[in-house]
Amino acid sequence: MSASIPPFTTSRELAAPRALVYEVHTQPGHLAHWMGAEGFRGIHSAMDLRPGGIHHYGMEGPGGLQMWGKQVFREVDPQRRIVHIQSFSDPDGGLARHPMAATWPLEMLATTTFEDAGPGRTRVTVAWEPYQSDPTGIATFDAARAGMQQGFSGMWHKLEAYLARLQQT
């Protein structure tokens, strides 16, 4: 069951082949270099990439703020599509509230698609929507679109820079 509002969607065309873009989205060693908004760095990442598997991760931001997340994979179609339930978590992987927005939905349905966008180029599209949320959570999500866009913008920038470094070696 998902929300009755349009999902938040963001997309970016990246100067890297789809196999590499998929690899940096699905291997913890790569995710630590780019996942998260500007100013955040990965501090933990354990992934079991299969339907029913979990990715548990932690990030540290300005002032030592730690944020933990959990993804439970529902669908994994290599180099094409990943669907998961996204939530905040505690360091042990338990479900937790958003550390800065108490009314944020506990769970989000997230879909990431990977498409060829020309020779050596890939379009990645991410769609998020509240999952099994109450009306307050849906309203909080809907009001946060500008902040999500800003956060993803920083993440896209980090991903582009990371992919460029990888392809230089």
OpenMM code with the backbone's topology and positions (N, CA, C; nanometers):
from openmm import Vec3, app, unit

residues = "MET SER ALA SER ILE PRO PRO PHE THR THR SER ARG GLU LEU ALA ALA PRO ARG ALA LEU VAL TYR GLU VAL HIS THR GLN PRO GLY HIS LEU ALA HIS TRP MET GLY ALA GLU GLY PHE ARG GLY ILE HIS SER ALA MET ASP LEU ARG PRO GLY GLY ILE HIS HIS TYR GLY MET GLU GLY PRO GLY GLY LEU GLN MET TRP GLY LYS GLN VAL PHE ARG GLU VAL ASP PRO GLN ARG ARG ILE VAL HIS ILE GLN SER PHE SER ASP PRO ASP GLY GLY LEU ALA ARG HIS PRO MET ALA ALA THR TRP PRO LEU GLU MET LEU ALA THR THR THR PHE GLU ASP ALA GLY PRO GLY ARG THR ARG VAL THR VAL ALA TRP GLU PRO TYR GLN SER ASP PRO THR GLY ILE ALA THR PHE ASP ALA ALA ARG ALA GLY MET GLN GLN GLY PHE SER GLY MET TRP HIS LYS LEU GLU ALA TYR LEU ALA ARG LEU GLN GLN THR".split()
positions = [
    Vec3(0.0860, -0.1183, 0.0000),
    Vec3(0.0000, 0.0000, 0.0000),
    Vec3(0.0895, 0.1231, 0.0000),
    Vec3(0.0679, 0.2104, -0.0939),
    Vec3(0.1476, 0.3318, -0.0998),
    Vec3(0.0576, 0.4532, -0.0838),
    Vec3(0.1190, 0.5686, -0.0791),
    Vec3(0.0473, 0.6942, -0.0548),
    Vec3(-0.0391, 0.7313, -0.1744),
    Vec3(-0.1324, 0.8230, -0.1513),
    Vec3(-0.2207, 0.8704, -0.2581),
    Vec3(-0.1707, 1.0016, -0.3174),
    Vec3(-0.0445, 1.0306, -0.3000),
    Vec3(0.0171, 1.1497, -0.3579),
    Vec3(0.1219, 1.1043, -0.4587),
    Vec3(0.1609, 1.1919, -0.5493),
    Vec3(0.2651, 1.1517, -0.6443),
    Vec3(0.3962, 1.1239, -0.5717),
    Vec3(0.4731, 1.0274, -0.6209),
    Vec3(0.6028, 1.0029, -0.5576),
    Vec3(0.6970, 1.1204, -0.5804),
    Vec3(0.7974, 1.1321, -0.4960),
    Vec3(0.9084, 1.2225, -0.5206),
    Vec3(0.9996, 1.1492, -0.6186),
    Vec3(1.0336, 1.2161, -0.7281),
    Vec3(1.1171, 1.1529, -0.8294),
    Vec3(1.2327, 1.2451, -0.8645),
    Vec3(1.3505, 1.1860, -0.8761),
    Vec3(1.4687, 1.2582, -0.9198),
    Vec3(1.5454, 1.1686, -1.0153),
    Vec3(1.6105, 1.2307, -1.1117),
    Vec3(1.6794, 1.1547, -1.2146),
    Vec3(1.8068, 1.2276, -1.2543),
    Vec3(1.9062, 1.1504, -1.2960),
    Vec3(2.0314, 1.2107, -1.3406),
    Vec3(2.0915, 1.1234, -1.4491),
    Vec3(2.1428, 1.1890, -1.5525),
    Vec3(2.2185, 1.1188, -1.6557),
    Vec3(2.3655, 1.1255, -1.6159),
    Vec3(2.4278, 1.0097, -1.6078),
    Vec3(2.5653, 0.9983, -1.5597),
    Vec3(2.6578, 0.9553, -1.6725),
    Vec3(2.7785, 1.0081, -1.6717),
    Vec3(2.8796, 0.9765, -1.7732),
    Vec3(2.9548, 0.8504, -1.7322),
    Vec3(2.8828, 0.7379, -1.7326),
    Vec3(2.9415, 0.6082, -1.6981),
    Vec3(2.8501, 0.4987, -1.7525),
    Vec3(2.9084, 0.3852, -1.7889),
    Vec3(2.8253, 0.2749, -1.8395),
    Vec3(2.7363, 0.2165, -1.7300),
    Vec3(2.6248, 0.1603, -1.7724),
    Vec3(2.5248, 0.1089, -1.6784),
    Vec3(2.5829, 0.0051, -1.5825),
    Vec3(2.6697, -0.0839, -1.6293),
    Vec3(2.7267, -0.1860, -1.5403),
    Vec3(2.8021, -0.1210, -1.4242),
    Vec3(2.8790, -0.0171, -1.4518),
    Vec3(2.9536, 0.0503, -1.3457),
    Vec3(2.8594, 0.1262, -1.2523),
    Vec3(2.7613, 0.1939, -1.3061),
    Vec3(2.6666, 0.2692, -1.2227),
    Vec3(2.5921, 0.1738, -1.1300),
    Vec3(2.5500, 0.0603, -1.1816),
    Vec3(2.4823, -0.0392, -1.0987),
    Vec3(2.5767, -0.0912, -0.9899),
    Vec3(2.7013, -0.1178, -1.0274),
    Vec3(2.8006, -0.1683, -0.9314),
    Vec3(2.8186, -0.0709, -0.8150),
    Vec3(2.8300, 0.0583, -0.8429),
    Vec3(2.8529, 0.1537, -0.7339),
    Vec3(2.7273, 0.1755, -0.6488),
    Vec3(2.6114, 0.1336, -0.7004),
    Vec3(2.4877, 0.1395, -0.6218),
    Vec3(2.4682, 0.0155, -0.5345),
    Vec3(2.5400, -0.0916, -0.5623),
    Vec3(2.5095, -0.2191, -0.4978),
    Vec3(2.6266, -0.2818, -0.4229),
    Vec3(2.7387, -0.2146, -0.4136),
    Vec3(2.8522, -0.2688, -0.3388),
    Vec3(2.8898, -0.1723, -0.2269),
    Vec3(2.8850, -0.2214, -0.1023),
    Vec3(2.9109, -0.1334, 0.0115),
    Vec3(3.0404, -0.0539, 0.0026),
    Vec3(3.1457, -0.1111, -0.0506),
    Vec3(3.2717, -0.0383, -0.0619),
    Vec3(3.2612, 0.0859, -0.1474),
    Vec3(3.1748, 0.0815, -0.2466),
    Vec3(3.1513, 0.1987, -0.3310),
    Vec3(3.0559, 0.2976, -0.2641),
    Vec3(2.9492, 0.2475, -0.2028),
    Vec3(2.8462, 0.3346, -0.1451),
    Vec3(2.9032, 0.4326, -0.0427),
    Vec3(3.0020, 0.3896, 0.0317),
    Vec3(3.0603, 0.4755, 0.1350),
    Vec3(3.1194, 0.6032, 0.0767),
    Vec3(3.1529, 0.6024, -0.0519),
    Vec3(3.2165, 0.7185, -0.1145),
    Vec3(3.1182, 0.8248, -0.1637),
    Vec3(2.9910, 0.7875, -0.1820),
    Vec3(2.9005, 0.8857, -0.2434),
    Vec3(2.7599, 0.8891, -0.1844),
    Vec3(2.7183, 0.7854, -0.1160),
    Vec3(2.5800, 0.7813, -0.0682),
    Vec3(2.5587, 0.8846, 0.0414),
    Vec3(2.4521, 0.9598, 0.0301),
    Vec3(2.4169, 1.0595, 0.1305),
    Vec3(2.4401, 1.2008, 0.0812),
    Vec3(2.3808, 1.2920, 0.1512),
    Vec3(2.3902, 1.4337, 0.1142),
    Vec3(2.5327, 1.4852, 0.1333),
    Vec3(2.5610, 1.6012, 0.0739),
    Vec3(2.6916, 1.6667, 0.0916),
    Vec3(2.7195, 1.6817, 0.2401),
    Vec3(2.8438, 1.6587, 0.2794),
    Vec3(2.8825, 1.6726, 0.4185),
    Vec3(2.8691, 1.5449, 0.4992),
    Vec3(2.8094, 1.4402, 0.4422),
    Vec3(2.7945, 1.3130, 0.5108),
    Vec3(2.8916, 1.2116, 0.4519),
    Vec3(2.9405, 1.1228, 0.5380),
    Vec3(3.0302, 1.0162, 0.4924),
    Vec3(2.9809, 0.8836, 0.5492),
    Vec3(3.0049, 0.7775, 0.4757),
    Vec3(2.9631, 0.6460, 0.5201),
    Vec3(3.0491, 0.5958, 0.6352),
    Vec3(2.9834, 0.5367, 0.7362),
    Vec3(3.0562, 0.4790, 0.8498),
    Vec3(3.0253, 0.3306, 0.8674),
    Vec3(2.9242, 0.2793, 0.7995),
    Vec3(2.8889, 0.1369, 0.8083),
    Vec3(2.8043, 0.1020, 0.6874),
    Vec3(2.8267, -0.0176, 0.6315),
    Vec3(2.7436, -0.0652, 0.5216),
    Vec3(2.7558, -0.2163, 0.5136),
    Vec3(2.6450, -0.2856, 0.5380),
    Vec3(2.6377, -0.4309, 0.5249),
    Vec3(2.5185, -0.4620, 0.4359),
    Vec3(2.5420, -0.5359, 0.3268),
    Vec3(2.4366, -0.5559, 0.2284),
    Vec3(2.4210, -0.7024, 0.1895),
    Vec3(2.2956, -0.7451, 0.1802),
    Vec3(2.2574, -0.8753, 0.1271),
    Vec3(2.1611, -0.8453, 0.0121),
    Vec3(2.2156, -0.8301, -0.1090),
    Vec3(2.1401, -0.7829, -0.2252),
    Vec3(2.0622, -0.8973, -0.2895),
    Vec3(1.9412, -0.9176, -0.2416),
    Vec3(1.8481, -1.0170, -0.2963),
    Vec3(1.7100, -0.9846, -0.2402),
    Vec3(1.6038, -1.0281, -0.3062),
    Vec3(1.4715, -1.0060, -0.2480),
    Vec3(1.4657, -1.0642, -0.1064),
    Vec3(1.4230, -0.9825, -0.0119),
    Vec3(1.4201, -1.0208, 0.1282),
    Vec3(1.5484, -0.9864, 0.2022),
    Vec3(1.6543, -0.9547, 0.1286),
    Vec3(1.7812, -0.9167, 0.1895),
    Vec3(1.7764, -0.7736, 0.2412),
    Vec3(1.8768, -0.7382, 0.3196),
    Vec3(1.8791, -0.6078, 0.3872),
    Vec3(2.0109, -0.5371, 0.3602),
    Vec3(2.0021, -0.4055, 0.3438),
    Vec3(2.1202, -0.3187, 0.3458),
    Vec3(2.1054, -0.2304, 0.4690),
    Vec3(2.1961, -0.2456, 0.5636),
    Vec3(2.1968, -0.1631, 0.6845),
    Vec3(2.3197, -0.0742, 0.6754),
    Vec3(2.2999, 0.0553, 0.6935),
    Vec3(2.4109, 0.1489, 0.6749),
    Vec3(2.4024, 0.2633, 0.7748),
    Vec3(2.5174, 0.3263, 0.7928),
    Vec3(2.5260, 0.4434, 0.8792),
    Vec3(2.6062, 0.5520, 0.8108),
    Vec3(2.5687, 0.6760, 0.8368),
    Vec3(2.6401, 0.7923, 0.7837),
    Vec3(2.6665, 0.8888, 0.8981),
    Vec3(2.7749, 0.9623, 0.8838),
    Vec3(2.8058, 1.0652, 0.9824),
    Vec3(2.8172, 1.1983, 0.9114),
    Vec3(2.7539, 1.2982, 0.9692),
    Vec3(2.7511, 1.4298, 0.9079),
    Vec3(2.8159, 1.5355, 0.9943),
    Vec3(2.7877, 1.6588, 0.9617),
    Vec3(2.8449, 1.7718, 1.0362),
    Vec3(2.8186, 1.7605, 1.1859),
    Vec3(2.9209, 1.7940, 1.2630),
    Vec3(2.9071, 1.7910, 1.4081),
    Vec3(2.8979, 1.6512, 1.4668),
    Vec3(2.9276, 1.5489, 1.3862),
    Vec3(2.9225, 1.4120, 1.4359),
    Vec3(2.7835, 1.3504, 1.4345),
    Vec3(2.6839, 1.4190, 1.3757),
    Vec3(2.5483, 1.3647, 1.3662),
    Vec3(2.5518, 1.2325, 1.2915),
    Vec3(2.5002, 1.1282, 1.3532),
    Vec3(2.4918, 0.9987, 1.2872),
    Vec3(2.3487, 0.9719, 1.2453),
    Vec3(2.3357, 0.9187, 1.1243),
    Vec3(2.2061, 0.8769, 1.0725),
    Vec3(2.2215, 0.7347, 1.0220),
    Vec3(2.1276, 0.6505, 1.0605),
    Vec3(2.1303, 0.5096, 1.0226),
    Vec3(2.0089, 0.4793, 0.9367),
    Vec3(2.0269, 0.3887, 0.8422),
    Vec3(1.9178, 0.3520, 0.7539),
    Vec3(1.9156, 0.2034, 0.7271),
    Vec3(1.8007, 0.1610, 0.6779),
    Vec3(1.7796, 0.0195, 0.6488),
    Vec3(1.6961, 0.0094, 0.5213),
    Vec3(1.7393, -0.0769, 0.4330),
    Vec3(1.6660, -0.1050, 0.3104),
    Vec3(1.6349, -0.2546, 0.3091),
    Vec3(1.5104, -0.2895, 0.2872),
    Vec3(1.4710, -0.4293, 0.2726),
    Vec3(1.4314, -0.4478, 0.1263),
    Vec3(1.5104, -0.5266, 0.0556),
    Vec3(1.4918, -0.5413, -0.0889),
    Vec3(1.3681, -0.6247, -0.1212),
    Vec3(1.2883, -0.5730, -0.2122),
    Vec3(1.1689, -0.6441, -0.2597),
    Vec3(1.1919, -0.7007, -0.3988),
    Vec3(1.2674, -0.6268, -0.4811),
    Vec3(1.2919, -0.6694, -0.6188),
    Vec3(1.4338, -0.6262, -0.6567),
    Vec3(1.5085, -0.7183, -0.7169),
    Vec3(1.6425, -0.6879, -0.7667),
    Vec3(1.6524, -0.7444, -0.9074),
    Vec3(1.6541, -0.6564, -1.0054),
    Vec3(1.6708, -0.6924, -1.1458),
    Vec3(1.8034, -0.6295, -1.1888),
    Vec3(1.9132, -0.7052, -1.1824),
    Vec3(2.0468, -0.6474, -1.2021),
    Vec3(2.0576, -0.5557, -1.3239),
    Vec3(2.1165, -0.4398, -1.2991),
    Vec3(2.1423, -0.3350, -1.3977),
    Vec3(2.0156, -0.2741, -1.4573),
    Vec3(1.8995, -0.3066, -1.3998),
    Vec3(1.7742, -0.2496, -1.4504),
    Vec3(1.6919, -0.1787, -1.3423),
    Vec3(1.6710, -0.2489, -1.2273),
    Vec3(1.5751, -0.1964, -1.1301),
    Vec3(1.5989, -0.2582, -0.9927),
    Vec3(1.5880, -0.1738, -0.8914),
    Vec3(1.5908, -0.2187, -0.7516),
    Vec3(1.4720, -0.1542, -0.6816),
    Vec3(1.3932, -0.2343, -0.6123),
    Vec3(1.2803, -0.1855, -0.5341),
    Vec3(1.3030, -0.2298, -0.3895),
    Vec3(1.2903, -0.1355, -0.2976),
    Vec3(1.3090, -0.1699, -0.1570),
    Vec3(1.2215, -0.0828, -0.0677),
    Vec3(1.2064, -0.1287, 0.0551),
    Vec3(1.1420, -0.0491, 0.1591),
    Vec3(1.2552, 0.0203, 0.2346),
    Vec3(1.2490, 0.1521, 0.2395),
    Vec3(1.3521, 0.2365, 0.3009),
    Vec3(1.3016, 0.2856, 0.4356),
    Vec3(1.3868, 0.2786, 0.5370),
    Vec3(1.3499, 0.3347, 0.6670),
    Vec3(1.4753, 0.3849, 0.7382),
    Vec3(1.4535, 0.4670, 0.8376),
    Vec3(1.5612, 0.5025, 0.9277),
    Vec3(1.5735, 0.3870, 1.0261),
    Vec3(1.6918, 0.3728, 1.0825),
    Vec3(1.7117, 0.2646, 1.1787),
    Vec3(1.8026, 0.3130, 1.2905),
    Vec3(1.8212, 0.2247, 1.3863),
    Vec3(1.9204, 0.2499, 1.4897),
    Vec3(2.0479, 0.1747, 1.4497),
    Vec3(2.1559, 0.1912, 1.5242),
    Vec3(2.2808, 0.1239, 1.4866),
    Vec3(2.2713, -0.0289, 1.4817),
    Vec3(2.1690, -0.0868, 1.5480),
    Vec3(2.1515, -0.2317, 1.5474),
    Vec3(2.0579, -0.2802, 1.4377),
    Vec3(2.0036, -0.1888, 1.3562),
    Vec3(1.9151, -0.2274, 1.2469),
    Vec3(1.7676, -0.2245, 1.2808),
    Vec3(1.7312, -0.1806, 1.4008),
    Vec3(1.5911, -0.1699, 1.4378),
    Vec3(1.5272, -0.0463, 1.3752),
    Vec3(1.3998, -0.0516, 1.3494),
    Vec3(1.3257, 0.0598, 1.2912),
    Vec3(1.3322, 0.1814, 1.3829),
    Vec3(1.3528, 0.2992, 1.3255),
    Vec3(1.3629, 0.4215, 1.4049),
    Vec3(1.2951, 0.5368, 1.3313),
    Vec3(1.2619, 0.6382, 1.4051),
    Vec3(1.2051, 0.7603, 1.3481),
    Vec3(1.3153, 0.8442, 1.2858),
    Vec3(1.2783, 0.9276, 1.1901),
    Vec3(1.3707, 1.0237, 1.1302),
    Vec3(1.4283, 1.1089, 1.2437),
    Vec3(1.5612, 1.1226, 1.2509),
    Vec3(1.6192, 1.1950, 1.3640),
    Vec3(1.5894, 1.3446, 1.3665),
    Vec3(1.5406, 1.4006, 1.2551),
    Vec3(1.5122, 1.5445, 1.2525),
    Vec3(1.3671, 1.5751, 1.2164),
    Vec3(1.2847, 1.4713, 1.1959),
    Vec3(1.1446, 1.4927, 1.1592),
    Vec3(1.0610, 1.3784, 1.2158),
    Vec3(1.0117, 1.3960, 1.3361),
    Vec3(0.9418, 1.2896, 1.4083),
    Vec3(0.8168, 1.2379, 1.3373),
    Vec3(0.7572, 1.3199, 1.2486),
    Vec3(0.6347, 1.2755, 1.1810),
    Vec3(0.6617, 1.2182, 1.0424),
    Vec3(0.7899, 1.2049, 1.0060),
    Vec3(0.8259, 1.1450, 0.8775),
    Vec3(0.7729, 1.0014, 0.8726),
    Vec3(0.7265, 0.9524, 0.7565),
    Vec3(0.6784, 0.8130, 0.7485),
    Vec3(0.7853, 0.7141, 0.7959),
    Vec3(0.7429, 0.6114, 0.8671),
    Vec3(0.8377, 0.5103, 0.9140),
    Vec3(0.9005, 0.4343, 0.7970),
    Vec3(0.8232, 0.4155, 0.6905),
    Vec3(0.8742, 0.3396, 0.5770),
    Vec3(0.8412, 0.4118, 0.4464),
    Vec3(0.9335, 0.3963, 0.3514),
    Vec3(0.9167, 0.4530, 0.2179),
    Vec3(0.9318, 0.3397, 0.1171),
    Vec3(0.8542, 0.3446, 0.0106),
    Vec3(0.8741, 0.2538, -0.1013),
    Vec3(0.9663, 0.3252, -0.1993),
    Vec3(1.0814, 0.2661, -0.2268),
    Vec3(1.1820, 0.3290, -0.3122),
    Vec3(1.2079, 0.2407, -0.4343),
    Vec3(1.2094, 0.3046, -0.5501),
    Vec3(1.2386, 0.2344, -0.6755),
    Vec3(1.3499, 0.3090, -0.7466),
    Vec3(1.4547, 0.2360, -0.7822),
    Vec3(1.5663, 0.2924, -0.8582),
    Vec3(1.5765, 0.2180, -0.9894),
    Vec3(1.5779, 0.2934, -1.0997),
    Vec3(1.5918, 0.2310, -1.2309),
    Vec3(1.7201, 0.2789, -1.2978),
    Vec3(1.7756, 0.1923, -1.3806),
    Vec3(1.9001, 0.2174, -1.4532),
    Vec3(1.8714, 0.1957, -1.6013),
    Vec3(1.8963, 0.2989, -1.6836),
    Vec3(1.8687, 0.2896, -1.8276),
    Vec3(1.9882, 0.3416, -1.9063),
    Vec3(2.0147, 0.2778, -2.0204),
    Vec3(2.1167, 0.3304, -2.1106),
    Vec3(2.0710, 0.4666, -2.1614),
    Vec3(2.1655, 0.5595, -2.1690),
    Vec3(2.1335, 0.6955, -2.2149),
    Vec3(2.2321, 0.7378, -2.3243),
    Vec3(2.2770, 0.6422, -2.4021),
    Vec3(2.3755, 0.6698, -2.5054),
    Vec3(2.5045, 0.5982, -2.4727),
    Vec3(2.5996, 0.6004, -2.5636),
    Vec3(2.7256, 0.5295, -2.5399),
    Vec3(2.7956, 0.5770, -2.4123),
    Vec3(2.8192, 0.4816, -2.3203),
    Vec3(2.8897, 0.5128, -2.1964),
    Vec3(2.8141, 0.6019, -2.1007),
    Vec3(2.6816, 0.6117, -2.1167),
    Vec3(2.6009, 0.6995, -2.0313),
    Vec3(2.4823, 0.6204, -1.9745),
    Vec3(2.4431, 0.6574, -1.8528),
    Vec3(2.3338, 0.5888, -1.7844),
    Vec3(2.2425, 0.6907, -1.7193),
    Vec3(2.1127, 0.6695, -1.7329),
    Vec3(2.0145, 0.7506, -1.6610),
    Vec3(1.9666, 0.6696, -1.5412),
    Vec3(1.9814, 0.7297, -1.4230),
    Vec3(1.9325, 0.6700, -1.2987),
    Vec3(1.8136, 0.7527, -1.2529),
    Vec3(1.7053, 0.6854, -1.2196),
    Vec3(1.5860, 0.7527, -1.1686),
    Vec3(1.5496, 0.6892, -1.0356),
    Vec3(1.5258, 0.7739, -0.9364),
    Vec3(1.4866, 0.7290, -0.8031),
    Vec3(1.3482, 0.7858, -0.7741),
    Vec3(1.2571, 0.6990, -0.7304),
    Vec3(1.1224, 0.7422, -0.6907),
    Vec3(1.0974, 0.6943, -0.5482),
    Vec3(1.0509, 0.7859, -0.4640),
    Vec3(1.0181, 0.7553, -0.3243),
    Vec3(0.8723, 0.7905, -0.2999),
    Vec3(0.8067, 0.7102, -0.2173),
    Vec3(0.6724, 0.7449, -0.1718),
    Vec3(0.6491, 0.6829, -0.0348),
    Vec3(0.5687, 0.7493, 0.0477),
    Vec3(0.5380, 0.6915, 0.1785),
    Vec3(0.4744, 0.5536, 0.1606),
    Vec3(0.5083, 0.4635, 0.2490),
    Vec3(0.4565, 0.3268, 0.2453),
    Vec3(0.3879, 0.2982, 0.3781),
    Vec3(0.2620, 0.2587, 0.3708),
    Vec3(0.1824, 0.2287, 0.4899),
    Vec3(0.1917, 0.3405, 0.5938),
    Vec3(0.1765, 0.4634, 0.5476),
    Vec3(0.1916, 0.5789, 0.6351),
    Vec3(0.0562, 0.6354, 0.6746),
    Vec3(0.0548, 0.7045, 0.7870),
    Vec3(-0.0649, 0.7761, 0.8291),
    Vec3(-0.0696, 0.9112, 0.7558),
    Vec3(-0.1823, 0.9810, 0.7608),
    Vec3(-0.1944, 1.1089, 0.6902),
    Vec3(-0.0903, 1.2124, 0.7327),
    Vec3(-0.0514, 1.2130, 0.8593),
    Vec3(0.0501, 1.3089, 0.9045),
    Vec3(0.1840, 1.2800, 0.8378),
    Vec3(0.2213, 1.1541, 0.8283),
    Vec3(0.3450, 1.1164, 0.7609),
    Vec3(0.3433, 1.1533, 0.6133),
    Vec3(0.2296, 1.1303, 0.5490),
    Vec3(0.2162, 1.1648, 0.4073),
    Vec3(0.2305, 1.3160, 0.3889),
    Vec3(0.1666, 1.3933, 0.4766),
    Vec3(0.1762, 1.5397, 0.4667),
    Vec3(0.3195, 1.5869, 0.4929),
    Vec3(0.3887, 1.5261, 0.5885),
    Vec3(0.5279, 1.5623, 0.6173),
    Vec3(0.6152, 1.5351, 0.4955),
    Vec3(0.5964, 1.4179, 0.4354),
    Vec3(0.6706, 1.3814, 0.3143),
    Vec3(0.6423, 1.4818, 0.2019),
    Vec3(0.5166, 1.5101, 0.1795),
    Vec3(0.4779, 1.5987, 0.0689),
    Vec3(0.5361, 1.7388, 0.0861),
    Vec3(0.5437, 1.7854, 0.2109),
    Vec3(0.5975, 1.9189, 0.2382),
    Vec3(0.7505, 1.9233, 0.2292),
    Vec3(0.8153, 1.8084, 0.2215),
    Vec3(0.9624, 1.8029, 0.2253),
    Vec3(1.0261, 1.7859, 0.0878),
    Vec3(0.9498, 1.8026, -0.0181),
    Vec3(1.0038, 1.7777, -0.1529),
    Vec3(1.1246, 1.8655, -0.1851),
    Vec3(1.1225, 1.9920, -0.1478),
    Vec3(1.2366, 2.0797, -0.1773),
    Vec3(1.3616, 2.0323, -0.1035),
    Vec3(1.3466, 1.9904, 0.0212),
    Vec3(1.4596, 1.9388, 0.0968),
    Vec3(1.5138, 1.8086, 0.0396),
    Vec3(1.4227, 1.7217, -0.0070),
    Vec3(1.4675, 1.5974, -0.0695),
    Vec3(1.5435, 1.6283, -0.1980),
    Vec3(1.4935, 1.7249, -0.2746),
    Vec3(1.5623, 1.7623, -0.3989),
    Vec3(1.7027, 1.8149, -0.3687),
    Vec3(1.7146, 1.8955, -0.2651),
    Vec3(1.8447, 1.9491, -0.2267),
    Vec3(1.9385, 1.8365, -0.1827),
    Vec3(1.8888, 1.7442, -0.1012),
    Vec3(1.9705, 1.6325, -0.0548),
    Vec3(2.0169, 1.5441, -0.1697),
    Vec3(1.9250, 1.5140, -0.2609),
    Vec3(1.9623, 1.4315, -0.3758),
    Vec3(2.0573, 1.5056, -0.4683),
    Vec3(2.0418, 1.6356, -0.4804),
    Vec3(2.1321, 1.7131, -0.5656),
    Vec3(2.2762, 1.6977, -0.5181),
    Vec3(2.2974, 1.7079, -0.3874),
    Vec3(2.4305, 1.6883, -0.3321),
    Vec3(2.4805, 1.5467, -0.3530),
    Vec3(2.3909, 1.4499, -0.3362),
    Vec3(2.4296, 1.3104, -0.3567),
    Vec3(2.4657, 1.2848, -0.5025),
    Vec3(2.3875, 1.3399, -0.5963),
    Vec3(2.4192, 1.3223, -0.7387),
    Vec3(2.5575, 1.3797, -0.7693),
    Vec3(2.5864, 1.4960, -0.7116),
    Vec3(2.7171, 1.5586, -0.7329),
    Vec3(2.8293, 1.4668, -0.6831),
    Vec3(2.8131, 1.4109, -0.5631),
    Vec3(2.9137, 1.3190, -0.5087),
    Vec3(2.9277, 1.1956, -0.5973),
    Vec3(2.8159, 1.1423, -0.6463),
    Vec3(2.8198, 1.0242, -0.7324),
    Vec3(2.8923, 1.0541, -0.8639),
    Vec3(2.8623, 1.1680, -0.9252),
    Vec3(2.9306, 1.2055, -1.0503),
    Vec3(3.0813, 1.2159, -1.0293),
    Vec3(3.1229, 1.2781, -0.9216),
    Vec3(3.2662, 1.2934, -0.8935),
    Vec3(3.3308, 1.1576, -0.8675),
    Vec3(3.2618, 1.0710, -0.7958),
    Vec3(3.3159, 0.9389, -0.7665),
    Vec3(3.3301, 0.8563, -0.8947),
    Vec3(3.2286, 0.8578, -0.9794),
    Vec3(3.2358, 0.7843, -1.1058),
    Vec3(3.3500, 0.8364, -1.1932),
    Vec3(3.3694, 0.9674, -1.1952),
    Vec3(3.4790, 1.0253, -1.2748),
    Vec3(3.6142, 0.9752, -1.2226),
    Vec3(3.6299, 0.9712, -1.0890),
    Vec3(3.7565, 0.9206, -1.0328),
    Vec3(3.7781, 0.7741, -1.0681),
    Vec3(3.6732, 0.6930, -1.0592),
    Vec3(3.6861, 0.5516, -1.0921),
    Vec3(3.7289, 0.5292, -1.2365),
    Vec3(3.6773, 0.6115, -1.3250),
    Vec3(3.7050, 0.5920, -1.4677),
    Vec3(3.8402, 0.6490, -1.5090),
    Vec3(3.9049, 0.7248, -1.4214),
    Vec3(4.0377, 0.7767, -1.4502),
    Vec3(4.1463, 0.6735, -1.4238),
    Vec3(4.1138, 0.5738, -1.3428),
    Vec3(4.2152, 0.4736, -1.3066),
    Vec3(4.2238, 0.3623, -1.4074),
] * unit.nanometer
topology = app.Topology()
chain = topology.addChain("A")
for resn in residues:
    res = topology.addResidue(resn, chain)
    for name in ("N", "CA", "C"):
        topology.addAtom(name, app.Element.getBySymbol(name[0]), res)
